[in-house]
Amino acid sequence: MSNRSLRVAVIGAGITGVTTAYNLVKRGCAVTVFERQPYAAMETSFANGGQLSASNAEVWNSWATIAKGLKWMFTPGAPLLVNPRPSWHKLSWMTQFVASIPQYEENTVTTTRLAIEARAHLKRMAAEENIDFDCEDRGILHVYQSKAEFAAAAKVTALLAKGGLERRAVGPEEIRAIEPALCGDFHGGFFTESDFTGDIHKFTNGLARACERLGVAMKFATEITAIDQGSDTITVSSLPAGEAANTSPSQETFDRLVVCGGVGSRALAARLGDHVNVYPVKGYSITVNLLEPADRQAAPWTSLLDDSAKIVTSRLGPDRFRVAGTAEFNGFNKDIRRARIDPLIAWCRKHFPGMSTRQVVPWAGLRPMMPDMMPRVMRGRDPRVLYNTGHGHLGWTLSAATADAVAALTVAKSNLAD
């Protein structure tokens, strides 16, 4: 079977699904994307922190993370919050999280390499398809308030260097030179010139339009009702979102199926006979609308990561400033809680006092996170089923590379009776 005649269904039109569809159609496949939302990038890919950050490739699997989680468990505004109510999914995920601690260094180095590869892929796609996504190629500055934080970051820098990333130490004076708008006393920082930022929602929609121009069938506002793994083909049954259950679904047959379902990937995998232990880790963001010239002047252009607050920032064009952070283990709850938004606003007022926060748009999204913090690019038990999911807080950073990898795996002939 040639790539030209290979029919591939992609489930999900977030950043991973759309980059996967693009890579498949560029390889000559006939691609159909199924998405339950009416547009691309309406869930986790809607309003993240904006950073394409190989410098943030450190995985979270460490005893220090666990200690902080226990300390912050009952603090509503803490950077890491775990709902103490037990569930089997949460307990099994956390058990595997602890079991992955010995792979901390190896996984951090691997993630760094993947992030560096992804940056090149993403820039190439943006250039080829002329996608404007408010890209700012100004580097990312990590800042640390204490000597101990800075020393810990130096150890992480050594691991990132093993993965091929160069980031350099900077003192308080250079921090002020790199980002004059930033107020505060910092012991030091690390600056990664090769990292950059952009609007994930704008990029994903721009690439989705490119996919359509290339012939991808984008089935938005569509719910999948059944997936039948026949001996010759995979049949996907679907209905327009909101249709009555007794409506007759439409059916289409495919040669391959790629699951890019974000936090829904675990349930999809179970239907397909696989286990993909994705857990929904909620993150929050605010978008500060910079209404006046004084606001635009007072907001930073360099992307920041404040380690003690676990907050990241991006400037999205002249009129928007994105601030994101926190990790909340609270199941599939999507509520935007004021106790989680207020610290983001307070952080803005503290570090950018000349920037008005009178018009702030809050958002929350569920990150699809694996226990070892590593994305899953793999075949299922049925080799015609593939997965590209579980990117956690680095979906924007890693997706361009994992999409290339899963597309190559999809069209490969090994282990398939073609």
MOSULLIN-V625682 format. One record per run of one state. SS is the DSSP state (@ for helix, = for strand, . for the rest). FROM is the first residue (numbers start at 1). TO is the last residue. If there is no record, write none. Layout:
BEGIN
SS:FROM:TO
SS:FROM:TO
END
This chain:
BEGIN
.:1:2
@:3:5
.:6:6
=:7:11
.:12:14
@:15:26
.:27:29
=:30:34
.:35:50
=:51:52
.:53:53
@:54:56
.:57:62
@:63:72
.:73:79
=:80:82
.:83:87
@:88:99
.:100:100
@:101:129
.:130:135
=:136:136
.:137:139
=:140:144
.:145:146
@:147:162
.:163:167
=:168:170
.:171:171
@:172:178
.:179:187
=:188:192
.:193:195
=:196:197
.:198:199
@:200:213
.:214:216
=:217:219
.:220:221
=:222:229
.:230:233
=:234:240
.:241:249
=:250:254
.:255:255
=:256:259
.:260:261
@:262:271
.:272:278
=:279:289
.:290:292
@:293:298
.:299:302
=:303:306
.:307:310
=:311:315
.:316:319
=:320:329
.:330:337
@:338:351
.:352:359
=:360:369
.:370:375
=:376:379
.:380:384
=:385:389
.:390:390
=:391:391
@:392:411
.:412:418
END
